[in-house]
């Protein structure tokens, strides 16, 4: 499961499955994107209507808005008629991500997984956003172990059974015993 909203976890899962000749089984190794995806454009009237859209910007009126922050403009005023609209009903559309105050989808599925987990890897997070920040503790309370991989110290480190500081692309590879061949193939070291 991931808190990332950039879709990269899903892409990585697909690429790794392909490397191991398991591309046809990628659906058996699902990634739960608990905070949604930026590339899902969701209708505000019919929330189940979602369109995958990688256009940047998603609509012309949003072109350059990221540069406005440098000028001190945090919330630019854009007429609604220029904002993204649902391709099905014409209502306003929004990014398919969980905003603060919203309940993440897949809660029941995540709870079931956390209740079955005996090893929780916490990778690259400050562990401050709930409910995700509490999952490691839940695993520990049931007798499981927690390993934290981070560039620097974060909340929850003191409770971790294992703490690995440094670039995750190095620490994870070393701890999990992975090696990379010149052709990009991944293999596992040792028994």
N, C-alpha and C positions, 0 to 999 in steps of 0.2 A: 504494500500500500504506500502511497506517496501523497505528500501535501503539495507537491509541485503542480503548477497549472500550465506548464509549457509543453506538455505532451512528450517530453524527451524520455521519460521513464518507459512509456509504451513503445517508443521507437527503439530504445536500447533493448528492451525485451525481445522485440521482433528480430533485431539484428543478431542478438546472441543465439536465439533459436535457429536462425538461418545458418550461423557459423557451425553449429553442432548438428546440422542436417535435420532439425526438428521444426522447421517452419510450419509444417502442417499441424503441429501440436501447440502452437503459440496460444491458442484459445484455452488450452488446458493449464496455462500459466498466466492467469489474468493479472493485470495491474489495476488496483482500485485507486482511482484518482479522487481522493476523498474531498478535495476542494474544487473539483471540476476541471475544465480546460478553457483556456483563453480562446481557442479556435472553434469552440462551440458557440454559435450565435443562437440565443434562446428567445423565443417570443415571450413578451411580457403578458400577453392575454391567454395564450395557450402554452404553458410552460413545457409541455411534452413535445412541442414542435421545436426541434433543434436542427440547425444546418451547420455542417462543418465548413469553415471559411478561413483560409490562410491568407486572404488578401491583406496587405498592409499599406495603408490603413484599411479598416473594414468598410469605411465609406469616405468619400471625398472631404466632407466637412471636418473630419478628424485629422486630416493631413497637417502635420507640423505642431499639433497640440502638445506633444512631448517637449518641444523646445520652449513653450510658453512658461514652463516651470522656471527656466533660467531667468526669465524676465519677471518672476514673482507672481505670475498669473496661475493660480492653483486650480480654480474652477472656471474655465472659460464658458461664456454664455453662448450657446449655439441653439438656433431656432430648431424646434422639434422636427420640422419638415426636412431638415438636412441630416438628422441622425439616422442610424441604421433602423431599418424596418423589416418586419417579418415578410419573408417571400411568399407565405401562404395567405395571411389575412391582412397584411399591411400595418398591423400594430407596431409600436416601438419594439425594438429588439435590444438585447443586452448580452454581455459576455456570459458564457456558461460557467461562471465561477461562483464560489460561495463568498459572499461579502460578510463583513463583520455583522454579527447579530443574526445571521441566517443559520439554519441547521444543516450540517453537511448531509448529503444523500448517502445511502449505503450504510447507515448507522447500525442496523441490525446485523448486516453481513460482517461489518468490521468488528462488532462486539463478539460475534461467534468466533471469528479468527483469533482475536486477542485471547479469548477464553481457551483456545486450543494450543496456544503458543507456549513453547518452553524456552525459546531463545529469541530475544527481540534485538535486532540491530537498529540502532538509532543513528542515522547517517546524515550529516550536514544540516543540522537544525539547531535553533536556539532553545528549543523545547519550552516555548512560552505561549503557544497558541493551543487552546483547549477546544475540543476534547483530545486531540492527538498527543498533547504533552503529558497526558495521564496514562497512556497505554503502557509505557514501560513499567510504571509502578504497579499497574494491574498484573502484568506478567510476573513481576517479582513477588507480589503478595500470594500468588498461587505456587510459588517455589521455582519459577523460571529464572533464567539469567538474562542480564541486559549488558550489551556491549555498545558503547558510544564511540562513534567515529566523527571527529570534528577537526576543523582547522585550528580552533582555539577553544578554550574552556567555555562552557555554557551552563544554563540552568539544568539541574538534574545530574550533573557529573558526579557529585559526591555520593549519590545513591547507586551509580552504575557498578556492576560487578567487574567490568573491564572498560578501560578508557584508552583510546588510541588518538593521539593528537598529531596532526599533520595533514597534508593533502590527502583526501579520501582516495583519490586514484592511485596513491602509493600505499597507504596503510591498509585499505581493504584488500588489495592485491596480495600484499605480504601476509596478512593475517589469514586470509582464506586459502593461501597456498596456490595462487594462480600464476601461470606464466603465459607470456605472449610470444608466439613464434614470429619470425620475420614476415610470414604471410598473413599475420593478423589473427591467426587461430589462437584460441584460448585453451589451455589445458590445466589440469590440477596436478600440483607437485605431490610426490610421496604417496603413501598408501591411503 
